[in-house]
Amino acid sequence: MVRLLQEVVAVAQGAGANVSSEFPDQLVEFASSRLPPTHRSSMFADLLEGKRLEAESLNGTVVRLGREQGVNIPLNFAVYAALKPYADGPPAAP
């Protein structure tokens, strides 16, 4: 999770956003101390329920901006590639 967020921070900084490099660790610390271990992100819940995903808006944006800026984003690319077939719900069975 920290490495995914580090890629996001690098892309945000490349776009000129004033984001602290410490943000990933701070966010994980916050989540670890405030959220129950059973917490699920909204996109994970949508995936489990067969709903449309926000992958294009979230990881897809990181991937596109990372490529434009020449920022290495292998983890966000992997997440985006894995989720893309489910963007509009479960893919049709073969």
C-alpha positions as CSV (number, residue, x, y, z in Angstrom):
1,M,0.0,0.0,0.0
2,V,2.8,2.4,0.9
3,R,4.5,1.8,-2.4
4,L,1.3,2.4,-4.4
5,L,0.9,5.7,-2.5
6,Q,4.5,6.6,-3.1
7,E,3.8,6.3,-6.8
8,V,0.8,8.5,-6.5
9,V,2.8,11.1,-4.6
10,A,5.5,11.1,-7.2
11,V,2.9,11.7,-10.0
12,A,1.2,14.4,-7.9
13,Q,4.5,16.2,-7.3
14,G,5.4,15.9,-11.0
15,A,2.2,17.7,-11.7
16,G,3.2,20.5,-9.3
17,A,1.1,19.5,-6.3
18,N,2.5,20.3,-2.9
19,V,2.2,16.7,-1.5
20,S,4.6,15.6,1.3
21,S,6.7,12.5,0.6
22,E,5.7,11.4,4.1
23,F,2.0,11.3,3.1
24,P,1.9,7.5,2.3
25,D,3.3,6.5,5.7
26,Q,1.0,9.0,7.4
27,L,-2.1,7.6,5.6
28,V,-1.2,4.0,6.4
29,E,-0.6,4.9,10.0
30,F,-4.0,6.7,10.1
31,A,-5.8,3.8,8.5
32,S,-4.0,1.3,10.8
33,S,-5.0,3.2,13.9
34,R,-8.5,4.3,13.0
35,L,-10.0,1.7,10.7
36,P,-11.1,-1.7,11.8
37,P,-9.2,-4.6,10.2
38,T,-12.3,-5.7,8.4
39,H,-12.6,-2.3,6.6
40,R,-12.9,-2.5,2.8
41,S,-12.4,0.3,0.3
42,S,-15.4,1.4,-1.7
43,M,-13.9,0.1,-4.9
44,F,-13.2,-3.3,-3.3
45,A,-16.8,-3.5,-2.1
46,D,-18.0,-2.6,-5.6
47,L,-15.8,-5.3,-7.1
48,L,-17.2,-7.9,-4.7
49,E,-20.7,-6.7,-5.5
50,G,-20.2,-6.8,-9.3
51,K,-20.7,-3.0,-9.6
52,R,-19.0,-0.5,-11.9
53,L,-15.5,0.4,-10.6
54,E,-13.7,3.8,-10.3
55,A,-10.5,2.2,-11.6
56,E,-10.3,4.5,-14.7
57,S,-10.7,7.7,-12.5
58,L,-8.3,6.5,-9.8
59,N,-5.5,4.1,-10.9
60,G,-6.1,4.9,-14.6
61,T,-5.4,8.6,-14.0
62,V,-2.2,7.8,-12.1
63,V,-1.1,5.6,-14.9
64,R,-1.8,8.2,-17.6
65,L,-0.2,11.1,-15.7
66,G,2.8,8.9,-14.7
67,R,3.4,8.0,-18.3
68,E,3.1,11.7,-19.4
69,Q,5.6,12.7,-16.8
70,G,8.0,9.8,-17.2
71,V,7.3,8.6,-13.6
72,N,7.7,4.9,-13.0
73,I,4.3,3.6,-11.8
74,P,4.6,-0.3,-12.0
75,L,2.3,-1.0,-9.0
76,N,-0.5,1.3,-10.1
77,F,-0.2,0.0,-13.6
78,A,-0.6,-3.6,-12.3
79,V,-3.6,-2.7,-10.2
80,Y,-5.2,-0.8,-13.1
81,A,-4.5,-3.7,-15.6
82,A,-6.0,-6.2,-13.1
83,L,-9.1,-4.1,-12.5
84,K,-9.8,-2.9,-16.0
85,P,-11.7,-6.0,-17.2
86,Y,-14.1,-5.4,-14.2
87,A,-14.5,-1.6,-14.8
88,D,-18.1,-2.0,-16.0
89,G,-18.9,-5.0,-13.7
90,P,-17.9,-8.6,-14.1
91,P,-16.8,-9.6,-17.6
92,A,-19.0,-11.9,-19.6
93,A,-18.2,-15.6,-19.1
94,P,-16.5,-17.2,-22.1
